Amino acid sequence: MSVVLDPAHAPAHAADHAHDHPHGWRRWLFSTNHKDIGTMYLVYALVMLFVGGVLALAIRTELWHPYVWLMNPELFNAFSTMHGLIMIFMAVMPALTGLANWMIPLMIGAPDMAFPRLNNLSFWLLVPAAVLGVAAFFVPAGAPGVGWTLYPPLTMQQGMGMDLTIFAVHLLGASSILGSINIIVTVLNMRAPGMTLMKMPLFCWAWLITGYLLIAVMPVLAGAVTMTLTDRHFGTSFFNAAGGGDPVLYQHLFWFMGHPEVYILILPSFGVMSSVVPAFSRKKLFGYSSMVYATASIAILSFLVWAHHMFTAGMPTVGQLFFMYATMLIGVPTGVKVFNWIATMWRGSLTFETPMLFAIGFIIVFTLGGFTGLMLAMVPIDTQVHNTYFVVAHFHYTMVAGTLFAIFMAFYFWSPKWTGTMYNETAGKIHFWLSFIGFNLTFFPQHFLGLAGMPRRYIAYPVQFTDFNQISTIGAWVFGLAQAYFVFAVVLPVLRGQGEKAPQRPWEGAEGLEWEVPSPAPFHTFETPPRLNADATRVLAAE
């Protein structure tokens, strides 16, 4: 889409887009509008969150008893595998991409994304991926039961569901790469005049860096699963030890993608935090430039730590030492971010609306997850707790409390701008407290299970682990039902317009170009580049 620089061309530009606003199913199928595509990403992510959530509740319900009672072990393994893949690649990543689609053009004063048709394609690739992922349960031998990491040699022993999963991963990766190219070009080329890179909102910085991460690592995952496919069907032996291959090679390829993937999920969440905390502290973000450098540092270091997932796979001591120190080092820029958010709140004029509650919950729980990450960076500790529930607890403390809380935070913060309707504050706070309590009830006991030696992905376990598992299962149901409450008590009333009309600037302390357009945001915004004030947070009136 071309940016109109001369106001005289604006009417023609508007006329060009008169056909751009179809109604009914055509509006969504053929949409090239960043707001509509962002909405579709968010709806898709919400649906897949519940698909993955149902699998999680089935897993936790099975673990209520120490013996097998609800499902057979093969189905349990399949549920464990698909829960991980669906939550990461079909729920959280599309949700964050939806936020990017909605907010980045508004934040930088752009009329749309740089490549609107590519944007449409990158969304619609997700739908066949979801169909393939779910269809894997209904083919002979069912979905793969290999763990979400898809390690060989187990992947060589699966049925057709493994192939469907590989094709689903390919489509998801292609969608991510196309979306990343779009975001990078949009941020670099379509900012309003006067918005330099160092005046850009941190959400845009986070996504710019995340886009480069995705382009760097998604082809590595595509290569690894393609090598798995050729090992399965075309006689190659990349990972088959009987043919001279090496199963550990797959682990290196997967985690070279897998560890940056963690930051692909968390960096946009950091960007959301850096928008929400200043707004409800009524202060500028503390240490803007240090936050930018910290984000870039995390991204660079994320390529140097992958083998800390493989301390028990057989590694020379010098390798273990390198990856241990590199992993500990990545805690420094992450700590800079946490301290900067706390410094922003320090002596601020704080109020505790729902987005701020999720922000504080994020800091508390994500910091706990960071501390357990430092523990796992230590080779002797990791050797003891590798593949136990301690790792499950750590992962969910960083990823669920990190990404999912940030996505909820973003919904509560920006939905008045999206819909023109304020959500019900009481319902939002109930959703927060149910989620916060349910989450901690689910995953905090798992630290103790792991330290006591309970392996993950086991359907049956020694009876002494029963109490903590039952507490964890109760917490999982509280957390799951909290998300159902979120849909029925918060999301649906907002979409139906059942609430107060949102003002243009619903949050007193919020700054940025997204608050310069009416609520709800018009179908087309910033068709001519806006004139900005000195710090690029306000649009100046036309002369």
C-alpha angles and dihedrals in degrees: 000000000000120000112233109227099174114067088211088071094053097094091051089047091052090048090052088058098045089098089047095084107067120167135230121014093341090063090061102033096050099027119145093171113113093218094053092045090048089052091050091051091051094048091047090050092050092051092048090046088062093044090052090041093055089053090050092051090049090052093048093044090053088052092056087093125043090229131063108272114137108039140003120266094251092056091045090054091047091050091050092050098046094042090061096043094045096046095048104036103025105032114025100032095048090046092054090045089051090054089050091051093049100041112029097069090045092048096050098038095248123149093227142323116309095249109030097177091048086051090056091049093048090057098045092052086069094064098063087042090058091045091052092046094052093039089060088076092059103049125089111291090014130233118343115274098201104109123265090278090067095220121187141255087044090054089061091059099054131100133238091301088073091059092048089051091051091052090047090053089050092053092046091050093049090051091051093049093049092046091049094052088051094050094046094050091045094052095043099041110025107051115129114260109275095029102112120188091259091054093052120112112262090240088065091046090050092051094044090057092040090054091058090047092053093049090050100049109028093073088054090057090045089053093048095051091043089054087050089052093050091047089054099047114010105049099253121140107208092134101012110105092196088064096043096270128129124234089197089062087068090053091054092049094045096048093043081065097029100060097048084046089065089058091042085063098040104041095066086046088055087051091055090049090052090056097045103043096056091045094057094037091053088225139106114262110272113242102003096176093046088053090054092049091045091053091051091046092053090051094050094044091048088074092057102054107054098113094062082088088061106049089122096045094081118278134165115256093248089056092049091050093049094051092042093054093042090052092050090048092057087064090070100068089038089054090049089060095049092048091048092054090049090047089051090055093044108110090350123141093255126195124179109223116154097274090054092048089055089047093054090043088051092054093048098046099035090052090053088051090049092054092052087049089058088051090052090049088068108090096216093050094043090050089057099045101031111133092008130117088266087075091047090053093047093048094050093044090058100034105035096034088039107043103019094046089048092051091051089046090052092049093053092043100046105023092090086060092046099047107019089233128105115230120235105272094205092051090048092053092047088052091051096050094044090049095045095047094040092049095051092043089054103045109023093071089051089070088063093044090054095046088051089054107258108155119224123243092033116135094199127038141177113286095243089073094058100097097053091044091053092049088050092051093050089051091050091055091048090050093046094048089048089062091050087051089050091056097046101035101035116016102041096046089050092050090049091050093244100151145053116315109258117239119226090259106029094172116061096212098041117120130184142083093278088072092053094074125072123267115276094037110243119250090253121032134178094013086163117038110263123237107241135207121244097279094040095239099110137045114235118225115259114260 
